Each structure stands twice: as structure tokens, then as C-alpha cells.
Amino acid sequence: MEEYLNASQFTSTKGSVITIGTFDGVHLGHKEIIKRLTQAAAIENLSSVVLTFFPHPRMVLQKNSDIKLINTIGEKKQLLDNAGVDHFVVEPFTYEFSRMTAEEYVRDLLVGKLKAKKIIIGYDHRFGRNRNADINDLIAFGKEYNFTVEQISAQELDHVAISSTKIRNALLDGDIATANQYLGYNFNITGTVVTGKALGRTINYPTANLQIKQSFKLVPKNGVYVTSATINGTLQYGITSIGTNPTVGGTEKTIETYFLDFDGNLYNTELTIIFLSHIRNEETFSTIEILKQAIQQDEIAARKFIENIE
């Protein structure tokens, strides 16, 4: 898959089937759109193109927005590559870009730069200045600029429409099961193992302290989770604690993982922590000994969960 940092870099000589959106999470609803995109491209001998935007529009248009994102651009790229997309265009989203009229956006960007011959959109797609254009406007532009339009209906699980917002809210509630179900894969966080305060080592539960680079990356609710990571080519299960370590008066939020059957030095290693299940919320314990007992119970719960998935 080819990646472009803006639409002006696009170099394909073939016409394109394009889908457009932030695609945060590349969840099951998005995957239906991507599936149709790649099918249409193959049938009509066109290039499949995903056009997305960064920063997220809400980060630009809502100055006080504290939105956190399910995926980094790198994670999104990998998911789309795995889905068989030909071209991935990341258009910089600026206030000036948001002021383009719907027709300018279609004529100059979608048709002029990306060579649109077919556009496939989701059920709630809007575009142009103030998001004032919809499917009917896009169809009308298609007649003028020689492309067709296809709309994909909302995808549901148990009669609930799948959306990035629902997944973000599930993660912020610690509901890993729902988030993973809607995503169609297990939510994960990638970072570098850095030196921590070594509290875990003093109670025989040494942890890998993960530092993530992107401040906008969503981190699940403070609590304890069953997780996994691949270390030196081997799948290792662990218990990940997210929080401030209130029992010892901590104030800085950390992501720390105790790997159940691993003994080794992970400092400066890049790890992807995969979230499998929620064990409990963050708690403040009256003594370190009671904290240690709680971690022992967390380990029992984690091993029981792992037995059921292996």
C-alpha cells in the first residue's frame, strides 16, 4: 500500500474508487466499507483509495476538545494495508481546509487530485464547509464531474450501530470486551519500556513501564487488565495496571505490565500491549501488603481467563 502525506502527492495514473473519513479504530463498520471499496476497485479496474485527515477535525475546529483516538496514523495504516487497500492518503486538516466549499472539495481534491471515478461513503457522511453537504449533494456532483456514488448502511451488533464514539466510550469505561467486539480485533497500545519507580520489583511483581509517544492516543480507564505482548517472538501474557499508584501516593499516570511467566530485561524495548479483558478498577489499599494480596488475586483471575482462551 502506498502512503501519501497529502493529496497533492498522489501519483496513480488509474482512476480511483475512494472512501473518505477519519476511520478511527478501523472497526467492523469501517471494514464493511473497505471491503466494498476493494471489491469495486477490482471489478472496475480502478485503484482503491482511503482518504483520511490528520489532525482529527475536532482537534482543529473545537479548540477545547480533549478527544483521544483509538488509532495512531501508523496503526491505522497497518490495518488498512492488511485490508488490501492500494493507496492511503493523509490530508492535513487545517482551519483553511475546513473552509473549502463542498464543490471545491469534490472538484479540486477528490476529482482533480485523486482521480475519483467512484466514491463509497458511510451512512452518516457529510462534507464541505460546516459539513453542510450530504449524499444527495455528492450524487449531484457525481453527475457533473463523472463519478458514481455508493452509500453503505450502518453496521450493527446486537441491534446497536457500531461507531468510533461508542468504542472510545467503552474503552474509557474499561469495557474492553465491548470495545474489542466492535473493533473486530483487540485494542492495543504501543510504546517503549522505560525506567519506573521499581515498586513492583520490591514486592516480587516486576513491571514493564510503558511510555507512549502520542499524547492523543486513547488509554483505557484506570484499572487492571489481562493483556498480552509478543516478546522476542514469543507470546507472553500479563497483567497491566493503568493509573497513578494511589496506594503509594503516586500522581503520575502510568501503564505498567507484569508478565506472568517471563524474566528478562525489557528496558528500551518497543512493546505492543494487547488488551484482552478487564479485571478490576483502580483501588487505593491501606498497606503495601494488602496491595500485594490484591495483585495475587489479579494474577489468579488473569490465569483463569487465559486458560479459557488457549
VODREN-272334 format. One line per 8 residues: number of its first residue (from 1); their letters; for each residue y negated, x negated, z negated of N, C-alpha, C. Coordinates in pm, whole numbers, plus 50000, padded with zeros to 5 digits. Layout:
N
NUM = A = Y/X/Z/Y/X/Z/Y/X/Z ~ ...
// end
This chain:
310
1 = MEEYLNAS = 50120/49916/50000/50000/50000/50000/49875/49913/50000 ~ 49780/49947/50086/49654/49874/50093/49552/49936/49997 ~ 49477/49850/49927/49374/49898/49835/49236/49857/49886 ~ 49140/49948/49874/49003/49922/49918/48908/49955/49803 ~ 48808/49869/49782/48714/49889/49672/48601/49984/49708 ~ 48596/50026/49833/48507/50134/49876/48550/50177/50015 ~ 48505/50293/50057/48549/50350/50185/48502/50267/50303 ~ 48394/50192/50288/48342/50111/50398/48439/50000/50438
9 = QFTSTKGS = 48528/49961/50346/48625/49855/50375/48746/49906/50453 ~ 48760/50037/50465/48880/50096/50525/48896/50048/50668 ~ 49016/50000/50702/49035/49935/50833/49143/49998/50919 ~ 49211/50099/50871/49320/50157/50950/49266/50212/51082 ~ 49341/50189/51188/49299/50238/51319/49353/50377/51349 ~ 49448/50423/51267/49506/50556/51287/49421/50661/51218 ~ 49436/50785/51262/49376/50895/51189/49443/50909/51054 ~ 49380/50984/50964/49427/50989/50826/49454/51131/50777
17 = VITIGTFD = 49556/51140/50690/49572/51255/50603/49519/51211/50468 ~ 49422/51283/50415/49353/51239/50294/49368/51341/50183 ~ 49388/51292/50062/49371/51376/49944/49269/51308/49854 ~ 49198/51388/49776/49081/51340/49704/49085/51388/49560 ~ 49053/51297/49467/49045/51338/49327/49046/51218/49235 ~ 49026/51243/49106/49034/51134/49009/49179/51097/48979 ~ 49271/51193/48993/49415/51168/48976/49445/51096/48845 ~ 49378/51134/48737/49405/51068/48610/49540/51111/48556
25 = GVHLGHKE = 49628/51014/48539/49764/51040/48495/49866/51040/48607 ~ 49820/51070/48731/49914/51089/48843/50033/51170/48790 ~ 50003/51289/48740/50102/51374/48674/50182/51457/48776 ~ 50268/51545/48726/50357/51621/48814/50280/51707/48913 ~ 50165/51760/48872/50083/51837/48965/50030/51750/49077 ~ 49981/51632/49042/49934/51538/49143/50046/51497/49237 ~ 50165/51480/49181/50276/51431/49262/50317/51530/49370 ~ 50297/51659/49345/50323/51758/49450/50226/51739/49565
33 = IIKRLTQA = 50101/51710/49533/50001/51685/49637/50037/51557/49713 ~ 50073/51452/49641/50108/51325/49704/50232/51340/49792 ~ 50328/51417/49745/50449/51441/49824/50415/51507/49956 ~ 50328/51609/49950/50288/51678/50073/50206/51585/50162 ~ 50124/51499/50100/50042/51403/50175/50130/51310/50258 ~ 50230/51251/50196/50316/51156/50267/50402/51226/50371 ~ 50445/51349/50342/50521/51426/50440/50438/51454/50564 ~ 50314/51500/50543/50227/51533/50655/50194/51410/50738
41 = AAIENLSS = 50173/51297/50671/50142/51173/50742/50259/51132/50832 ~ 50381/51146/50781/50499/51109/50859/50517/51202/50979 ~ 50500/51331/50956/50520/51430/51062/50416/51415/51173 ~ 50291/51390/51134/50181/51389/51231/50142/51248/51275 ~ 50219/51147/51233/50194/51008/51269/50052/50965/51232 ~ 50016/50993/51107/49886/50956/51054/49904/50867/50931 ~ 49797/50805/50886/49801/50725/50763/49778/50816/50643 ~ 49852/50793/50535/49829/50869/50411/49727/50794/50326
49 = VVLTFFPH = 49623/50865/50284/49512/50804/50211/49483/50883/50084 ~ 49476/50813/49972/49429/50872/49846/49290/50815/49820 ~ 49192/50905/49811/49055/50867/49777/49028/50906/49633 ~ 48996/50807/49552/48961/50834/49412/48829/50768/49380 ~ 48782/50788/49258/48649/50742/49221/48654/50667/49087 ~ 48570/50564/49079/48554/50493/48952/48412/50439/48943 ~ 48346/50458/48829/48394/50521/48706/48426/50669/48726 ~ 48493/50727/48627/48519/50871/48630/48384/50942/48636
57 = PRMVLQKN = 48370/51045/48723/48241/51114/48737/48177/51156/48605 ~ 48257/51197/48509/48199/51239/48381/48131/51124/48308 ~ 48179/51002/48329/48117/50886/48266/47976/50863/48319 ~ 47953/50903/48444/47823/50882/48509/47730/51000/48488 ~ 47782/51120/48505/47698/51240/48505/47676/51297/48366 ~ 47763/51265/48272/47747/51311/48133/47733/51187/48045 ~ 47610/51147/48023/47583/51018/47957/47645/51008/47818 ~ 47662/51120/47752/47720/51118/47617/47871/51141/47619
65 = SDIKLINT = 47930/51141/47738/48073/51165/47749/48151/51051/47686 ~ 48249/51086/47605/48336/50984/47546/48477/50997/47602 ~ 48487/51044/47726/48618/51067/47788/48698/50937/47791 ~ 48824/50950/47754/48919/50840/47765/49020/50877/47874 ~ 49067/50778/47948/49150/50804/48064/49296/50766/48040 ~ 49384/50846/48099/49528/50825/48086/49569/50695/48155 ~ 49510/50669/48271/49546/50551/48351/49428/50458/48371 ~ 49456/50330/48376/49362/50233/48432/49377/50240/48584
73 = IGEKKQLL = 49286/50178/48656/49297/50174/48802/49426/50104/48844 ~ 49461/49997/48774/49585/49925/48807/49708/50010/48789 ~ 49713/50088/48681/49827/50177/48657/49834/50285/48764 ~ 49718/50340/48798/49713/50445/48900/49761/50390/49035 ~ 49715/50270/49067/49756/50206/49192/49907/50192/49199 ~ 49970/50147/49091/50115/50128/49090/50188/50260/49108 ~ 50142/50365/49042/50207/50496/49053/50196/50550/49196 ~ 50082/50532/49259/50063/50581/49396/50143/50497/49495
81 = DNAGVDHF = 50149/50368/49471/50230/50280/49555/50377/50322/49549 ~ 50424/50350/49427/50563/50395/49409/50590/50526/49482 ~ 50485/50608/49497/50500/50738/49562/50494/50729/49714 ~ 50471/50609/49768/50476/50590/49912/50345/50609/49985 ~ 50232/50603/49915/50101/50617/49979/50068/50491/50059 ~ 50005/50509/50176/49970/50395/50261/49842/50324/50216 ~ 49740/50403/50182/49608/50346/50153/49549/50409/50027 ~ 49491/50325/49943/49430/50368/49816/49285/50322/49817
89 = VVEPFTYE = 49193/50418/49822/49050/50388/49831/48983/50425/49699 ~ 48920/50326/49635/48849/50349/49509/48699/50343/49538 ~ 48639/50459/49553/48496/50465/49585/48414/50456/49456 ~ 48318/50362/49449/48234/50355/49329/48155/50484/49312 ~ 48166/50545/49194/48094/50670/49169/47964/50639/49097 ~ 47854/50667/49163/47720/50645/49108/47643/50775/49112 ~ 47529/50776/49043/47444/50896/49047/47400/50922/49190 ~ 47366/50816/49264/47322/50833/49403/47432/50894/49488
97 = FSRMTAEE = 47555/50849/49467/47669/50905/49541/47682/51054/49510 ~ 47662/51092/49386/47677/51232/49346/47574/51323/49410 ~ 47465/51265/49464/47359/51346/49525/47385/51373/49672 ~ 47491/51320/49729/47524/51350/49868/47551/51499/49883 ~ 47501/51555/49992/47535/51694/50019/47681/51702/50061 ~ 47735/51822/50056/47874/51841/50095/47897/51795/50239 ~ 47803/51828/50327/47821/51791/50467/47811/51640/50487 ~ 47718/51575/50420/47707/51429/50429/47837/51363/50383
105 = YVRDLLVG = 47890/51413/50274/48015/51359/50217/48130/51372/50316 ~ 48142/51490/50377/48251/51513/50473/48229/51433/50600 ~ 48109/51446/50657/48081/51383/50787/48082/51231/50779 ~ 48013/51176/50678/47993/51031/50674/48109/50956/50610 ~ 48166/51012/50504/48271/50941/50431/48411/50980/50478 ~ 48444/51108/50468/48581/51149/50500/48613/51133/50647 ~ 48522/51175/50734/48548/51165/50878/48499/51031/50933 ~ 48376/50995/50901/48316/50874/50958/48385/50745/50916
113 = KLKAKKII = 48416/50733/50787/48475/50608/50737/48627/50613/50724 ~ 48680/50728/50681/48823/50736/50652/48904/50804/50762 ~ 48837/50848/50869/48905/50899/50990/48993/51021/50960 ~ 48940/51115/50882/49017/51233/50841/49057/51319/50960 ~ 49187/51349/50968/49240/51447/51062/49302/51565/50988 ~ 49338/51541/50863/49391/51647/50778/49351/51614/50634 ~ 49309/51717/50559/49272/51698/50419/49355/51792/50334 ~ 49422/51735/50235/49507/51813/50144/49443/51806/50005
121 = IGYDHRFG = 49415/51923/49948/49346/51925/49819/49420/52014/49719 ~ 49387/51995/49592/49444/52077/49486/49375/52211/49476 ~ 49428/52296/49390/49383/52435/49380/49239/52450/49329 ~ 49186/52350/49259/49055/52364/49196/48953/52265/49251 ~ 48975/52215/49371/48890/52109/49426/48752/52162/49465 ~ 48649/52091/49418/48512/52117/49457/48447/51983/49490 ~ 48341/51988/49573/48282/51862/49617/48136/51883/49655 ~ 48069/51769/49682/47929/51773/49720/47836/51779/49600
129 = RNRNADIN = 47707/51773/49626/47606/51774/49520/47626/51892/49425 ~ 47631/51862/49296/47654/51964/49193/47787/52036/49210 ~ 47879/51976/49284/48013/52035/49308/47999/52179/49361 ~ 47906/52197/49453/47875/52334/49497/47954/52380/49618 ~ 48045/52295/49670/48125/52333/49787/48272/52348/49747 ~ 48342/52439/49816/48482/52466/49782/48569/52467/49906 ~ 48689/52521/49893/48787/52524/50001/48732/52591/50127 ~ 48657/52698/50111/48604/52769/50227/48504/52683/50304
137 = DLIAFGKE = 48422/52609/50231/48328/52517/50297/48404/52406/50368 ~ 48509/52356/50305/48586/52247/50366/48653/52293/50495 ~ 48705/52415/50495/48766/52471/50616/48661/52482/50727 ~ 48542/52527/50691/48434/52540/50790/48396/52404/50847 ~ 48385/52304/50761/48355/52169/50809/48468/52117/50898 ~ 48591/52154/50866/48705/52112/50946/48695/52159/51090 ~ 48648/52280/51107/48631/52334/51243/48524/52258/51319 ~ 48421/52215/51247/48311/52143/51311/48346/51997/51339
145 = YNFTVEQI = 48422/51936/51247/48449/51792/51259/48595/51760/51293 ~ 48667/51860/51334/48801/51840/51392/48904/51786/51293 ~ 48919/51854/51178/49031/51825/51088/49081/51956/51029 ~ 49205/51955/50985/49263/52074/50923/49264/52056/50771 ~ 49281/52168/50701/49277/52168/50555/49399/52240/50500 ~ 49457/52182/50397/49571/52246/50329/49546/52240/50179 ~ 49568/52352/50113/49548/52358/49968/49681/52374/49897 ~ 49702/52295/49791/49824/52301/49712/49796/52380/49585
153 = SAQELDHV = 49881/52477/49555/49860/52561/49437/49887/52484/49309 ~ 49841/52539/49198/49861/52476/49067/50009/52464/49037 ~ 50048/52351/48978/50187/52330/48937/50200/52366/48790 ~ 50306/52438/48755/50322/52487/48619/50453/52440/48557 ~ 50450/52425/48425/50570/52404/48345/50568/52510/48235 ~ 50674/52591/48229/50680/52700/48131/50555/52787/48139 ~ 50514/52817/48263/50401/52906/48291/50267/52850/48246 ~ 50259/52720/48225/50133/52655/48188/50095/52558/48301
161 = AISSTKIR = 49973/52574/48353/49928/52486/48461/49912/52343/48409 ~ 49966/52249/48483/49957/52107/48444/49819/52055/48481 ~ 49755/51985/48389/49626/51925/48418/49609/51797/48337 ~ 49521/51710/48387/49493/51585/48315/49434/51614/48177 ~ 49350/51717/48169/49288/51753/48041/49393/51792/47938 ~ 49491/51871/47980/49598/51911/47886/49677/51789/47838 ~ 49699/51694/47927/49774/51574/47889/49691/51488/47794 ~ 49562/51472/47823/49477/51396/47731/49477/51459/47593
169 = NALLDGDI = 49463/51591/47589/49460/51660/47460/49591/51644/47385 ~ 49703/51649/47458/49834/51630/47394/49843/51491/47332 ~ 49799/51390/47404/49803/51253/47351/49712/51238/47230 ~ 49596/51300/47235/49502/51292/47123/49552/51370/47002 ~ 49647/51461/47026/49712/51534/46916/49840/51466/46870 ~ 49877/51356/46936/50002/51288/46902/50125/51355/46960 ~ 50104/51450/47051/50216/51526/47109/50270/51451/47231 ~ 50343/51345/47204/50396/51259/47311/50494/51335/47399
177 = ATANQYLG = 50574/51422/47339/50676/51496/47416/50612/51579/47526 ~ 50506/51653/47492/50439/51736/47592/50371/51650/47697 ~ 50302/51545/47654/50234/51457/47748/50332/51397/47848 ~ 50444/51346/47799/50543/51284/47888/50606/51386/47981 ~ 50624/51509/47932/50682/51614/48016/50589/51646/48132 ~ 50460/51658/48105/50364/51690/48211/50341/51572/48306 ~ 50347/51450/48251/50328/51332/48335/50446/51311/48429 ~ 50567/51342/48381/50686/51313/48459/50733/51170/48439
185 = YNFNITGT = 50671/51099/48348/50711/50964/48308/50656/50942/48167 ~ 50692/50832/48105/50648/50806/47968/50513/50736/47965 ~ 50420/50793/47890/50288/50733/47873/50302/50591/47820 ~ 50214/50503/47866/50223/50364/47823/50087/50297/47814 ~ 50084/50190/47740/49963/50110/47721/49999/49963/47741 ~ 49919/49893/47821/49942/49751/47844/49830/49669/47779 ~ 49870/49561/47716/49772/49473/47653/49833/49338/47623 ~ 49757/49256/47556/49800/49121/47519/49823/49113/47369
193 = VVTGKALG = 49932/49049/47329/49962/49032/47187/49870/48925/47129 ~ 49797/48965/47025/49701/48873/46962/49735/48857/46813 ~ 49673/48760/46751/49695/48737/46608/49634/48849/46526 ~ 49713/48904/46433/49663/49007/46343/49651/48954/46202 ~ 49653/49043/46104/49640/49002/45964/49774/48966/45901 ~ 49882/48984/45978/50017/48944/45934/50066/49018/45811 ~ 50012/49140/45787/50059/49219/45673/50206/49254/45690 ~ 50246/49293/45813/50384/49332/45837/50482/49222/45804
201 = RTINYPTA = 50444/49100/45834/50534/48986/45808/50560/48970/45658 ~ 50461/49001/45575/50477/48984/45430/50571/49088/45370 ~ 50597/49197/45442/50690/49300/45391/50814/49310/45481 ~ 50840/49202/45556/50960/49192/45641/50959/49289/45759 ~ 50841/49328/45801/50827/49409/45922/50720/49346/46012 ~ 50751/49229/46070/50651/49161/46154/50618/49245/46277 ~ 50490/49250/46311/50448/49334/46423/50376/49253/46529 ~ 50383/49306/46652/50304/49253/46763/50177/49337/46772
209 = NLQIKQSF = 50064/49271/46756/49933/49338/46755/49877/49337/46897 ~ 49867/49455/46958/49830/49465/47099/49680/49486/47116 ~ 49620/49405/47198/49479/49420/47232/49468/49466/47377 ~ 49401/49580/47398/49386/49631/47535/49247/49597/47586 ~ 49238/49571/47717/49112/49523/47775/49014/49637/47803 ~ 49066/49752/47845/48979/49858/47895/48939/49953/47782 ~ 48810/49959/47754/48762/50044/47644/48781/50192/47672 ~ 48797/50228/47800/48811/50369/47837/48956/50416/47835
217 = KLVPKNGV = 49051/50326/47811/49192/50364/47811/49222/50450/47688 ~ 49285/50565/47712/49317/50656/47603/49425/50597/47514 ~ 49403/50604/47384/49502/50563/47284/49542/50688/47206 ~ 49671/50715/47191/49714/50837/47120/49660/50845/46977 ~ 49676/50962/46920/49632/50989/46782/49691/50886/46685 ~ 49613/50852/46584/49663/50761/46481/49794/50815/46423 ~ 49892/50727/46414/50022/50768/46363/50128/50666/46399 ~ 50253/50706/46382/50368/50618/46405/50455/50679/46514
225 = YVTSATIN = 50497/50595/46609/50570/50641/46727/50694/50555/46753 ~ 50793/50618/46816/50906/50542/46873/50860/50493/47009 ~ 50876/50365/47034/50831/50307/47160/50935/50210/47215 ~ 50908/50159/47333/50992/50053/47389/50905/49959/47471 ~ 50959/49842/47500/50893/49745/47586/51000/49654/47645 ~ 50971/49600/47761/51061/49502/47821/51010/49363/47786 ~ 51094/49287/47716/51058/49152/47672/51158/49053/47731 ~ 51107/48961/47811/51194/48861/47876/51308/48929/47952
233 = GTLQYGIT = 51276/49041/48017/51374/49111/48098/51468/49202/48023 ~ 51451/49213/47891/51540/49295/47809/51463/49411/47746 ~ 51521/49531/47752/51458/49647/47691/51471/49638/47539 ~ 51359/49646/47471/51356/49641/47325/51289/49768/47273 ~ 51351/49830/47173/51291/49948/47112/51211/49907/46989 ~ 51111/49989/46957/51027/49954/46844/50963/50074/46778 ~ 50888/50045/46673/50807/50143/46603/50662/50097/46618 ~ 50579/50181/46677/50439/50144/46697/50350/50225/46603
241 = SIGTNPTV = 50268/50154/46530/50171/50217/46440/50032/50204/46499 ~ 49965/50318/46515/49826/50320/46561/49739/50366/46445 ~ 49636/50289/46413/49549/50331/46304/49476/50215/46241 ~ 49420/50241/46124/49334/50143/46059/49397/50077/45937 ~ 49526/50103/45914/49594/50048/45795/49519/50085/45666 ~ 49501/50215/45641/49419/50257/45526/49476/50216/45391 ~ 49607/50196/45383/49668/50158/45255/49612/50027/45203 ~ 49574/49937/45294/49520/49807/45252/49369/49799/45279
249 = GGTEKTIE = 49308/49916/45295/49163/49920/45311/49113/49878/45447 ~ 49197/49888/45549/49156/49850/45683/49056/49947/45742 ~ 48973/49898/45833/48874/49983/45900/48883/49972/46052 ~ 48943/49866/46102/48951/49844/46247/49080/49904/46301 ~ 49067/49981/46410/49185/50044/46470/49271/49940/46540 ~ 49401/49944/46513/49494/49850/46574/49613/49925/46634 ~ 49683/49856/46724/49807/49906/46784/49912/49800/46755 ~ 50002/49828/46661/50098/49727/46614/50240/49778/46630
257 = TYFLDFDG = 50327/49694/46685/50465/49733/46710/50563/49640/46639 ~ 50653/49702/46565/50766/49630/46505/50887/49657/46594 ~ 50942/49551/46655/51059/49567/46740/51185/49559/46654 ~ 51272/49658/46672/51383/49680/46580/51485/49566/46577 ~ 51517/49511/46690/51623/49409/46696/51575/49289/46775 ~ 51461/49238/46736/51401/49126/46809/51340/49027/46711 ~ 51359/48900/46740/51299/48794/46658/51247/48687/46752 ~ 51118/48679/46765/51061/48580/46856/50910/48583/46851
265 = NLYNTELT = 50850/48484/46913/50704/48471/46916/50649/48538/47041 ~ 50564/48638/47023/50509/48712/47137/50360/48686/47157 ~ 50300/48597/47080/50157/48575/47092/50118/48535/47234 ~ 50010/48597/47282/49954/48574/47417/50041/48631/47528 ~ 50143/48708/47491/50228/48774/47590/50167/48908/47629 ~ 50170/48940/47758/50128/49073/47802/50246/49168/47789 ~ 50226/49278/47719/50331/49377/47696/50284/49515/47740 ~ 50379/49592/47792/50355/49734/47818/50436/49812/47716
273 = IIFLSHIR = 50366/49883/47627/50430/49963/47524/50447/50105/47577 ~ 50572/50151/47581/50605/50283/47635/50630/50379/47519 ~ 50558/50491/47518/50566/50585/47407/50673/50690/47433 ~ 50767/50700/47339/50883/50788/47356/50879/50911/47267 ~ 50833/50896/47144/50835/51009/47050/50740/50983/46934 ~ 50689/51092/46877/50602/51084/46758/50688/51096/46633 ~ 50666/51007/46536/50740/51013/46410/50658/51084/46302 ~ 50537/51036/46280/50452/51097/46176/50307/51057/46199
281 = NEETFSTI = 50216/51128/46133/50075/51093/46137/50047/50974/46044 ~ 49932/50914/46061/49891/50804/45973/49872/50857/45831 ~ 49917/50779/45735/49905/50817/45595/49850/50701/45513 ~ 49790/50736/45399/49746/50636/45303/49842/50639/45184 ~ 49903/50526/45155/50000/50518/45045/49936/50448/44925 ~ 49983/50483/44806/49920/50432/44684/49954/50286/44656 ~ 50067/50239/44709/50105/50099/44688/50171/50044/44814 ~ 50175/49912/44825/50242/49846/44937/50391/49878/44936
289 = EILKQAIQ = 50450/49889/44819/50593/49919/44808/50624/50057/44866 ~ 50539/50155/44839/50561/50289/44894/50541/50286/45046 ~ 50445/50206/45094/50427/50188/45238/50554/50132/45300 ~ 50612/50031/45235/50735/49969/45287/50848/50072/45294 ~ 50859/50156/45192/50962/50261/45192/50940/50359/45308 ~ 50814/50389/45336/50783/50480/45447/50823/50418/45580 ~ 50798/50288/45595/50837/50219/45719/50989/50218/45734 ~ 51059/50203/45623/51205/50208/45628/51253/50344/45679
297 = QDEIAARK = 51186/50450/45635/51220/50584/45683/51182/50601/45830 ~ 51072/50539/45871/51033/50541/46012/51141/50475/46097 ~ 51195/50363/46047/51299/50293/46121/51425/50379/46134 ~ 51461/50448/46028/51578/50538/46033/51555/50646/46138 ~ 51435/50706/46138/51403/50811/46234/51405/50757/46377 ~ 51352/50636/46395/51348/50576/46528/51488/50548/46580 ~ 51572/50492/46496/51709/50460/46539/51787/50588/46573 ~ 51763/50693/46499/51829/50820/46527/51785/50873/46663
305 = FIENIE = 51656/50864/46691/51605/50908/46821/51665/50826/46933 ~ 51671/50695/46915/51722/50604/47018/51870/50631/47046 ~ 51947/50660/46942/52089/50692/46960/52107/50811/47054 ~ 52016/50905/47046/52028/51028/47125/51986/51011/47270 ~ 51917/50900/47302/51875/50881/47441/51958/50775/47512 ~ 52037/50699/47439/52116/50594/47503/52251/50647/47551
// end
